[in-house]
Amino acid sequence: MAVDLVMLGIAMLLAPALAEFAKMRSRNEKGYDWLAMGGVSYLVSVALSNDIGFGLASILGYGSTLFAAVGLIAGVLGVIVIVTGSLKQ
């Protein structure tokens, strides 16, 4: 599961960079910002899922779940903003 979230987070962080390279980001700046925030949230979720050895796995598990949910919401919101912005033009 952690590897999947890392790959998803990296892909969501690469999307704004590739959109900038293709000169598409200037039209939907806010959507790509939401998408990048979702990618960062997924990477923070993976970081919190690792136990550091002090018996904090159960406490950090809640943070991992919270940041994964925030990443999901930010990613979906970013895609919706990008699609609606692309349809307007």
N, C-alpha and C positions, 0 to 999 in steps of 0.2 A: 504494500500500500504506500509506503513512504517513497519508493522509487517512482510510482505513478504520479504522486503529488509533485515530486521534484520535476519530472518531465513536463507536467502540465504548467507548473509555475514558470519554467524556463520558456516554454512555448508562448505563454501569455506575456512574458517580458520581451520576447523577440518580435511579437506582432507590431508594437508601436515602432520599433526600430526599422523593420522592413517596410512599414507604411511610410515612414520618413524617407527612406531610400527611394520608394516608388512615387514620392511627391503626392501622397494621398492623405497624409496626416493633417495638413493645414485645414482641410474641410471639416474634419470631425475631431478636433483637438480634445474635447471633453470625453468623448467615447474611448479614445485611446488611453487617456489618463485613468479612466475607470478600469480599463483592461489591465494596465500596468499595476494598479493597486491590487487587483485580484491576484495577479502573479506573485506579488510580494507577500500577500496574505497567505497564499499556499506555501511559500517557502518558510515563513514564520511558523506555520502549522507543523511542517516537517521538523523544524528545529525544536519545537516544544514536545514532539512525540518521542524524542530520545531521552532515556533516563540517565541522569548524571550521577547516580549512585548514592544519593542521600535519602532515598525512599520517597521521592517527590513524584513518582510516576503517576499516581492517582490524581494529584493536584494539577500537574502539567497536562494530563489528559483532557481536562476540561478546557484549558487554553488552546490545545490543539484542535479540539472540536469547534470551539468558538471561531478561531481564525480560518478554519476550513469553510465554515458557513459564511463568514464575511467574504472570503475569496469567491465562493460560489455566487453570492448575491452581486458582488462587484463585477464579476465576469459577465453574468447575464445582463446586468444593467448596461455595461459597456457595449456589449454586442447589440442590444436594442438601440442605444443611442447612435451607434455607427450605422446600423441598417436604416434607421429613420432619416438620419442625415444624408445618407447616400441616395435615398429615394426622393428627397426634396430637390436634389440638384439634377 
